Structures are given as structure tokens and as C-alpha cells.
């Protein structure tokens, strides 16, 4: 494709391609390059007319879905606060998981079982859920 095949807004973005630092991930539509695959994926969403949450970077197909997400996931009036550190969470299970962290516990994200040691949780995930967690080393 040539620059003349793209709408003006895409050509203008191509002219500014240095703002993302360049890199090994080029957009096939406009030629803008990105340092990471994630940044390229978000850029592609822009081409498709999708919207991106400015808080958590999730991509949504429609603006009404994004608005609902912002209201339910990021509206501080609906958030539950940790009484120990003040961090806020969108749901009781997320707050409970966070509180377990304060107690030095880890939680299985599949079934919610609590473990006092991470190696026990890793073994549980592997044997019960066939999930192998990457090592943190």
C-alpha cells in the first residue's frame, strides 16, 4: 500500500512514528513502528475503531462497553478499600485476595484455595488444574 491509499489521519500518524520510539513491530496499515507487541496491538485496535481503557489498557469493541467497564471497574465510588493499606478493588473477591497477600498467603486463581506457601500453591495448580506457573527466578 502507498501513503496515498491511507486516510490523512493515518498518514499524519505515520509522520509522527518516532513518538513510539520505533522498534521491531511495524503496523501493516500505516507503517508506524512500536517497541513492543503490546503497543502494536493497542495501535491496531485504534485502526479497527476499538476503544482502549486509559486506566488498565483493556481493549473494547464499542464505546458503550468501555463506559460500562469504566463505571464498574474504575469508578471509585464502587471500589472496596483495604483497611490496612488503602488500596481499592472492584470486587470482594479481589479485596479478599489482596488481604491474603497481607497475611503472606497466596490464592489459587482457579478455585480460590488459600496457601501459606507459594510452592504449595504451585504444586496444587500443577496437579489439580494442570497449570504450570512460570518460575520467578
TAPERA-V284940 format. One record per residue. RES is the residue in one letter. SS is DSSP state (H for helix, E for strand, - for the rest). Layout:
RES/SS, RES/SS
//
This chain:
X/-, X/-, X/H, X/H, X/H, X/-, X/-, X/H, X/H, X/H, X/H, X/H, X/H, X/H, X/H, X/-, X/H, X/H, X/H, X/H, X/E, X/E, X/E, X/E, X/E, X/E, X/-, X/-, X/-, X/-, X/-, X/-, X/E, X/E, X/-, X/-, X/H, X/H, X/H, X/H, X/H, X/H, X/H, X/H, X/H, X/H, X/H, X/-, X/-, X/-, X/E, X/E, X/-, X/-, X/-, X/-, X/-, X/-, X/E, X/E, X/-, X/-, X/H, X/H, X/H, X/H, X/H, X/H, X/H, X/H, X/H, X/H, X/H, X/H, X/-, X/H, X/H, X/H, X/-, X/E, X/E, X/-, X/-, X/-, X/-, X/-, X/-, X/E, X/E, X/-, X/-, X/H, X/H, X/H, X/H, X/H, X/H, X/H, X/H, X/H, X/H, X/H, X/-, X/-, X/-, X/E, X/E, X/-, X/-, X/-, X/-, X/-, X/-, X/E, X/E, X/-, X/-, X/H, X/H, X/H, X/H, X/H, X/H, X/H, X/H, X/H, X/H, X/H, X/H, X/-, X/-, X/-, X/-, X/-, X/-, X/-, X/-
//
